[in-house]
């Protein structure tokens, strides 16, 4: 059952490739890291986000679909016509 859920998460992300997203990740020790970027590509086990260059020191980050499933990472997709997030990637 978990494999189907991971596949569903991948399919949901596939529909948003090229769109601006916000990631909220658990940074450990009660820290939350929030990053904004563009969903660049999805692979069978991970997805790649190209980060906004003025905000971050890294150019790209990758997370697994299991990170979304275990709620270690939250993904919010921005509306194409506005600057507000309208879709929260939930399991």
C-alpha positions, 0 to 999 in steps of 0.5 A, spaced: 500 500 500 505 504 501 508 503 494 501 506 491 501 512 495 509 513 493 507 513 486 501 517 487 505 523 490 510 522 484 504 523 480 501 529 483 508 532 483 509 530 475 503 535 474 507 541 477 513 540 474 516 547 472 511 551 477 514 555 483 513 551 490 515 552 497 518 547 501 518 546 509 522 541 511 524 539 518 531 541 520 532 537 526 533 540 533 526 543 532 528 547 526 524 548 520 527 550 514 523 553 508 525 554 501 522 557 495 524 554 488 521 551 482 520 543 481 525 541 476 524 534 475 522 528 478 525 521 478 523 514 481 525 515 488 526 523 488 524 530 486 529 535 484 527 543 486 532 548 483 532 554 489 531 561 488 538 563 487 538 570 491 535 566 497 540 560 498 547 558 497 545 551 494 542 551 487 538 544 487 536 540 493 532 533 492 527 530 497 524 523 497 517 522 496 517 518 503 519 525 506 512 527 504 509 521 506 512 521 513 511 529 513 518 531 514 517 535 508 511 539 506 510 542 499 506 548 497 505 549 490 504 556 487 498 558 483 501 560 476 497 567 475 499 569 482 504 569 488 500 565 493 500 558 494 494 555 493 495 547 493 498 544 499 501 537 497 497 532 502 498 525 502 
